[in-house]
Every structure is written in structure tokens, then in C-alpha cells.
């Protein structure tokens, strides 16, 4: 099931997992003032996204968007990648539920690595702010981008780490 907490806590929990080494090195770069990654992420306008290739098939998606009301969001999961979602600026709710408790609305695999689910009311709600992160595995249906009170600016990094 999903892991969540501060980026520092998640790094400690996954310290022995080699598959996440490149992820944490990249995230360090994104949070270090003066680096190209730091400048690139902060230069993105609302609605923009940049992809950065990492090692061993992993990649980072640097995103800037307005969080949205819950009815506009949706549950999803992935079969080929583990999501490491990190809030850089702003805050949002991310709802998480075991995919066994969700009903598939649209399966876009294998063309795209995403399965969309019908809205569910039985999910756990995580509140993530700047410096907080969550690691979402293929069994974790998740609904990110949900506004806390009203839509607000969010800068986020999603690192896609291959399952295999």
C-alpha cells in the first residue's frame, strides 16, 4: 500500500531500494536552488509539464496546475510504473484506495499506462503540502489534484519508476 510523509521520511523508508536511487538524486536536484532542474520547474506556467529522463527507465514529470474540485478529479492506477508524487509548492488532497475496492471505468492499457476508475467514497484522504510526498504502487488507486478549499496553484514532480 502507499507510503506518504515528508520527502526525508520516504527517503529513509526506501534507503535500501536501489530502484529509487535515481529518483531521490533527481528530486534533490529539483529542490536545490541554482540548479537547472530547480530553475526549470519554477519557470513552468500553469498547465505546462516537462519530462526528464532518468536512469533505468524512470522519468520525472514536472507539472504546474491549479488543483480542482473533487467532482472534476478521478481515480487512476498504473501497472507498469510506481508513482512518486512530490509537492514542491501549494497543497492538495490525494485520495487513495486499494484497486480491489474500485470499479474500472476505462482501461487504457497497454497503449497508455493508466486505468481510470469510477468515483469512490471509501478512500483514505492524504493532505500533502510543500515537501510532502507519496509513493503509489500498482495496487494503489489514487485521485490526485484535489483542491483543499478552492483551486490553487500546485507545483509538483511525479517520478515514474518502472515496476520491473
DADACOR-V417539 format. One record per pair of residues at least 4 apart in sequence whose C-alpha atoms are under 8 Angstrom apart, sorted by the first residue. I is the first residue (numbers start at 0). GAP is how many residues later the second one is. Records with the same first field share a line. If there is no record, write none. Layout:
I = GAP + GAP
//
This chain:
0 = 97 + 135 + 136 + 138 + 139
1 = 94 + 132 + 133 + 134 + 135 + 138
2 = 7 + 131 + 132 + 133
3 = 6 + 128 + 129 + 130 + 131
4 = 4 + 5 + 127 + 128 + 129
5 = 4 + 125 + 126 + 127
6 = 4 + 79 + 124 + 125 + 126
7 = 4
8 = 4
9 = 4 + 123 + 124
10 = 4 + 13
13 = 6
14 = 6
16 = 4
18 = 4 + 142
19 = 4 + 141
20 = 4
21 = 4 + 32 + 33
22 = 4 + 31 + 35 + 136 + 138
23 = 4
24 = 4
25 = 4 + 28
26 = 4
27 = 4
28 = 6 + 8 + 9
29 = 5 + 6 + 7 + 8 + 11
30 = 7 + 57
31 = 6
32 = 5 + 6
33 = 4 + 5
34 = 4
35 = 4
36 = 4
37 = 4
38 = 4
39 = 4
40 = 21 + 22 + 114
41 = 113
43 = 4 + 5 + 19 + 20
44 = 19
45 = 18 + 19 + 20 + 107
46 = 16 + 17 + 18 + 19
47 = 15 + 16 + 17
48 = 12 + 13 + 14 + 15
49 = 11 + 12 + 13
50 = 8 + 9 + 10 + 11
51 = 7 + 8 + 9 + 10
52 = 4 + 5 + 6 + 7
53 = 4 + 5 + 6
54 = 4
55 = 106
56 = 104 + 105
57 = 101 + 102 + 103 + 104
58 = 100 + 101 + 102
59 = 97 + 98 + 99 + 100
60 = 96 + 97 + 98 + 99
61 = 93 + 94 + 95 + 96
62 = 91 + 92 + 93 + 94 + 95
63 = 89 + 90 + 91 + 92
64 = 88 + 89 + 90
65 = 79 + 85 + 86 + 87 + 88
66 = 25 + 78 + 79 + 80 + 83 + 84 + 85 + 86 + 87
67 = 4 + 5 + 77 + 78 + 79 + 82 + 83 + 84
68 = 4 + 77 + 78 + 81 + 82
69 = 4 + 76 + 77
72 = 70 + 71 + 72 + 73
73 = 42 + 43 + 44 + 45 + 68 + 69 + 70
74 = 20 + 41 + 42 + 43 + 44 + 66 + 67 + 68 + 69
75 = 38 + 39 + 40 + 41 + 65 + 66 + 67
76 = 22 + 37 + 38 + 39 + 61 + 62 + 63 + 64 + 65
77 = 4 + 35 + 36 + 37 + 59 + 60
78 = 34 + 35 + 59 + 84
79 = 33 + 58 + 82 + 83 + 84
80 = 32 + 56 + 57 + 79 + 80 + 81 + 82
81 = 53 + 54 + 55 + 56 + 78 + 79 + 80 + 81
82 = 51 + 52 + 53 + 54 + 75 + 76 + 77 + 78
83 = 49 + 50 + 51 + 52 + 73 + 74 + 75 + 76 + 77
84 = 48 + 49 + 50 + 51 + 71 + 72 + 73 + 74
85 = 44 + 45 + 46 + 47 + 48 + 70 + 71 + 72
86 = 4 + 41 + 42 + 43 + 44 + 45 + 46 + 67 + 68 + 69 + 70
87 = 41 + 42 + 43 + 44 + 66 + 67 + 68 + 69
88 = 40 + 41 + 42 + 64 + 65 + 66 + 67
89 = 39 + 40 + 62 + 63 + 64 + 65
90 = 36 + 37 + 38 + 39 + 56 + 57 + 61 + 63
91 = 35 + 36 + 37 + 52 + 53 + 54 + 55 + 56 + 62
92 = 32 + 33 + 34 + 35 + 51 + 52 + 53 + 54 + 55
93 = 31 + 32 + 33 + 34 + 48 + 49 + 50 + 51 + 52
94 = 28 + 29 + 30 + 31 + 47 + 48 + 49
95 = 27 + 28 + 29 + 30 + 44 + 45 + 46 + 47
96 = 4 + 5 + 25 + 26 + 27 + 43 + 44 + 45
97 = 4 + 41 + 42 + 43
98 = 4 + 40 + 41 + 42
99 = 39
101 = 15 + 16 + 18 + 39
102 = 14 + 15
103 = 11 + 12 + 13 + 14
104 = 10 + 11 + 12 + 13
105 = 9 + 10 + 11
106 = 7 + 8 + 9
107 = 4 + 5 + 6 + 7 + 8
108 = 4 + 5 + 6
127 = 4 + 5
135 = 4 + 6
146 = 4 + 5
//
